[in-house]
C-alpha cells in the first residue's frame, strides 16, 4: 500500500534519521486486521524504541491531539514512514490545534 502525497520528497521511507517533533505513520496488528495511526515523536530514540504521542483523526482527515495525552513506546518496526510537516489552520486556538497532512490516507484502516 502506497502513501500518496502532493510532494513525495517530504514523505520519507528513510527511517534512519527520525527526530523529536516529527510526525510518523504507524502500524499495529490486531487479531484480525492491521490498523494505522499518526503520531508525533516525543523523545529522541532510545535504541530502536521511540516515545510517540498519538493523534486522533477527524472525519475530515484532519488530526488533533486528544484531551488526555495518548503516548506509548513503539518499536521502529512499527513505523511505516515519516510524514511531511503538517499544515495548521490559522484562527482560534481550537482551529489551530488541527493538523492536516498532504497525504491521502484513503485505503488505510486508520484507528
Residue, then its C-alpha position, 0 to 999 in steps of 0.5 A: x500500500x502506497x502513501x500518496x502525497x502532493x510532494x513525495x520528497x517530504x514523505x520519507x521511507x528513510x527511517x534512519x534519521x527520525x527526530x523529536x517533533x516529527x510526525x510518523x505513520x504507524x502500524x499495529x496488528x490486531x487479531x484480525x486486521x492491521x490498523x494505522x495511526x499518526x503520531x508525533x515523536x516525543x523523545x529522541x530514540x532510545x535504541x530502536x524504541x521511540x516515545x510517540x504521542x498519538x493523534x486522533x483523526x477527524x472525519x475530515x482527515x484532519x488530526x488533533x491531539x486528544x484531551x488526555x495525552x495518548x503516548x506509548x513506546x513503539x518499536x521502529x518496526x512499527x513505523x511505516x514512514x515519516x510524514x511531511x510537516x503538517x499544515x495548521x489552520x490559522x484562527x482560534x486556538x481550537x482551529x489551530x490545534x488541527x493538523x492536516x497532512x498532504x497525504x491521502x490516507x484513503x485505503x488505510x484502516x486508520x484507528 
